[in-house]
Amino acid sequence: MKAIAVIPARLASTRLPRKMLREIDGRPLVGVVYEAVRASTLLAEVIVATDSAEIVEVCREHGWQALMTSPAHRSGTERVHEVSSLVSADVYINVQGDEPLARAEHIARLLGVMKDPEVQVGTLMTPAAEMDIPNPNAVKVVADANGRAQAHRCTARRPHERWSELRLLLSKRANLAAAYQSSAPLLRPVLPTRALRPTPPLSRAGRRS
C-alpha cells in the first residue's frame, strides 16, 4: 500500500496572518510539521500543497517537497484532491498544516485502519473534554460503539437527544490528519467513516488550511 502525506498550506490565513511561515524554535511552522510527518517510515512521500510561491520557495530552500496548487481551492481537502491527480498513491493522508505535534505513531494508527479495503475515509479522534462539548469551534465527531462516524462537526451537548436510535459516543475529532483511499470521492463528505481514538490525546484543531 503506497501512502503519501499531503500538508495543505495557505499563506493567507485570516486569524493568524502568515501562520505557515511563523517560526517555532527558529523553523517555520510548515517545516516543523513536514519534518514531524516525514519521521514516519510508512510514507512514500510527504508533500506540501500550497498556493503561495513564497511557501514553495521556503520549502525548496530546506529540501521539503512542495507543489503549487490552485488558489481557487476552498479547503485543504481540495488541495489533496489536486495532488492526487498529479501523484499516484493508494492512500492520501491530509495532514493539517498547523499541527506541529504530529507524530509517526499517529500516521501508523491512521494507516492501520486504511488497510481495510472497505474503509474509504478514516480520521483520528480522541475523547472530548467537557469544555469542548458545547464549543462550536472544537471540531467534533459523533461515533457509534464501533468507532464509525455518524455525524461530523456536531455541536450538540447531548447527541442522544438528536440521534436517539443510535448508541453514541461524543468525541473530539483531532483535525491532525485524515486519510482517503485513492478511489474515495474527496470533494464531498463520505459517511460512515471509520475513526480511531489515539493515545495520548491530541491537541484541538479545526482550522481551515
Secondary structure, DSSP 8 states (H G I E B T S, - for coil): --EEEEEEE-S--SSSTTGGGSEETTEEHHHHHHHHHHT-TT-SEEEEEES-HHHHHHHHHHT--EEE--TT-SSHHHHHHHHHTTS--SEEEEE-TT-TT--HHHHHHHHHHHTSTT--EEEEEEE--GGGTT-TTS-EEEEETTSEEEEES---SSGGGT-TTS-EEEEEEEEEEEEEETTS-TTS---SEEEE--SS---------
